[in-house]
Amino acid sequence: MQEEKRLIGTSQIGVLRTDNIVEVLDNKEWDQPDTLEVAKEDVAMLRQLIDGRPDICLLIEIPNRHTSKEILNYYQQMDMGEVARAMIIDSFAAKLIGNLYLKVSKGKPNEAGRVVPTKLFRKKDEAEKWLLDRMEKHKK
């Protein structure tokens, strides 16, 4: 069994768990506004963590800070080969950002031409269950 692997980006921390879920956590030490350059640095960190694996899912903690539509578009367009994305929203601000992301990305293919299933959750355990179910369906 593989060990958990953790990488620290600029505004995010990525954790590749043993169940093939990559948790994308808010880096609490980052206190600057997010920019497209910062988003690209964080995506590069996540790609390094994922290392081309075709069987992972993303569990994303939505930060409690402003994220521009330009950055949300960038995140929607990027492809990491993930099976699905679940977003945890735990505040009103995170809910606004999450809903805007879904509005921006709804049905739009990413840079690889795929539409990645994405869903918002309030509870982490429900998001994990949904992701594991998506992975199981993907294997078939």
C-alpha positions as CSV (number, residue, x, y, z in Angstrom):
1,M,0.0,0.0,0.0
2,Q,1.3,3.4,-0.9
3,E,2.0,6.1,1.8
4,E,0.3,9.4,2.0
5,K,2.3,12.1,0.1
6,R,2.1,15.9,0.9
7,L,3.3,18.9,-1.1
8,I,3.0,22.6,-0.2
9,G,2.2,25.1,-2.9
10,T,1.8,28.8,-2.7
11,S,-1.8,29.1,-1.6
12,Q,-2.7,25.4,-1.4
13,I,-1.4,22.2,0.1
14,G,-1.9,18.9,-1.7
15,V,-2.2,15.6,0.0
16,L,-2.3,12.3,-2.0
17,R,-4.1,9.9,0.3
18,T,-3.8,6.1,0.3
19,D,-7.3,5.9,-1.1
20,N,-6.3,7.9,-4.2
21,I,-8.1,11.0,-3.2
22,V,-6.0,14.2,-3.5
23,E,-7.1,16.6,-0.8
24,V,-6.5,20.2,-1.9
25,L,-6.3,22.3,1.3
26,D,-6.1,26.0,1.9
27,N,-2.6,27.0,2.9
28,K,-3.4,29.0,6.1
29,E,0.0,30.8,5.9
30,W,-0.9,32.4,2.6
31,D,-2.4,35.8,3.3
32,Q,-2.1,37.5,-0.1
33,P,-4.7,37.8,-2.9
34,D,-4.8,34.9,-5.3
35,T,-3.6,35.7,-8.8
36,L,-3.5,33.6,-12.0
37,E,0.3,33.2,-11.5
38,V,-0.3,31.7,-8.0
39,A,-3.0,29.4,-9.4
40,K,-0.6,28.1,-12.0
41,E,2.0,27.5,-9.3
42,D,-0.5,25.5,-7.3
43,V,-1.6,23.5,-10.3
44,A,2.0,22.7,-11.1
45,M,2.4,21.4,-7.5
46,L,-0.8,19.3,-7.8
47,R,0.4,17.8,-11.1
48,Q,3.7,16.9,-9.5
49,L,1.8,15.2,-6.7
50,I,-0.5,13.3,-9.0
51,D,2.3,12.3,-11.4
52,G,0.0,11.2,-14.2
53,R,-2.1,8.8,-12.2
54,P,-5.4,8.1,-14.1
55,D,-7.3,6.9,-11.0
56,I,-7.5,9.9,-8.6
57,C,-10.2,12.3,-7.4
58,L,-9.9,15.8,-6.1
59,L,-11.3,16.8,-2.7
60,I,-11.0,20.6,-2.7
61,E,-11.4,22.8,0.3
62,I,-12.8,26.1,-1.0
63,P,-11.0,29.0,0.8
64,N,-12.7,31.8,2.6
65,R,-11.3,34.5,0.4
66,H,-12.1,36.1,-2.9
67,T,-11.3,34.1,-6.0
68,S,-11.7,35.9,-9.4
69,K,-13.7,34.6,-12.3
70,E,-10.4,34.4,-14.3
71,I,-8.9,32.0,-11.7
72,L,-12.1,29.9,-11.5
73,N,-12.0,29.6,-15.3
74,Y,-8.4,28.5,-15.2
75,Y,-9.2,25.8,-12.6
76,Q,-12.1,24.6,-14.7
77,Q,-10.0,24.3,-17.9
78,M,-7.0,22.5,-16.3
79,D,-6.9,18.7,-16.7
80,M,-5.2,16.5,-14.2
81,G,-6.8,13.3,-15.4
82,E,-9.0,13.1,-12.3
83,V,-12.1,11.0,-12.2
84,A,-14.2,13.6,-10.3
85,R,-13.9,16.8,-8.1
86,A,-15.7,17.3,-4.8
87,M,-15.7,20.8,-3.2
88,I,-16.1,21.4,0.5
89,I,-17.9,24.6,1.3
90,D,-18.0,25.5,5.0
91,S,-18.9,29.2,4.9
92,F,-21.1,31.6,3.0
93,A,-18.1,33.0,1.1
94,A,-17.0,29.5,0.1
95,K,-20.6,28.7,-1.0
96,L,-20.6,31.8,-3.3
97,I,-17.2,30.8,-4.8
98,G,-18.3,27.2,-5.3
99,N,-21.5,28.1,-6.9
100,L,-19.7,30.6,-9.2
101,Y,-17.3,27.8,-10.2
102,L,-20.1,25.4,-11.0
103,K,-21.8,28.2,-13.1
104,V,-18.6,28.9,-15.0
105,S,-17.8,25.2,-15.6
106,K,-21.2,23.6,-16.1
107,G,-20.9,21.2,-19.0
108,K,-17.7,22.8,-20.3
109,P,-14.9,20.5,-21.3
110,N,-11.4,21.1,-19.9
111,E,-8.2,21.4,-21.8
112,A,-8.3,17.6,-22.5
113,G,-11.8,17.8,-23.9
114,R,-13.3,16.1,-20.8
115,V,-16.2,17.2,-18.6
116,V,-15.1,16.3,-15.0
117,P,-18.0,15.5,-12.7
118,T,-18.0,18.1,-9.9
119,K,-20.2,18.5,-6.9
120,L,-20.4,20.8,-3.8
121,F,-20.7,19.4,-0.3
122,R,-21.0,20.7,3.2
123,K,-19.7,17.5,4.9
124,K,-16.4,16.0,4.1
125,D,-17.5,12.4,4.7
126,E,-20.3,12.8,2.2
127,A,-17.8,14.1,-0.4
128,E,-15.4,11.3,0.3
129,K,-18.2,8.7,-0.2
130,W,-19.3,10.3,-3.5
131,L,-15.7,10.4,-4.8
132,L,-15.0,6.7,-3.8
133,D,-18.2,5.8,-5.6
134,R,-17.2,7.7,-8.7
135,M,-13.8,5.9,-8.6
136,E,-15.5,2.5,-8.4
137,K,-17.8,3.3,-11.3
138,H,-14.7,4.6,-13.3
139,K,-13.0,1.2,-12.8
140,K,-15.8,-0.7,-14.5
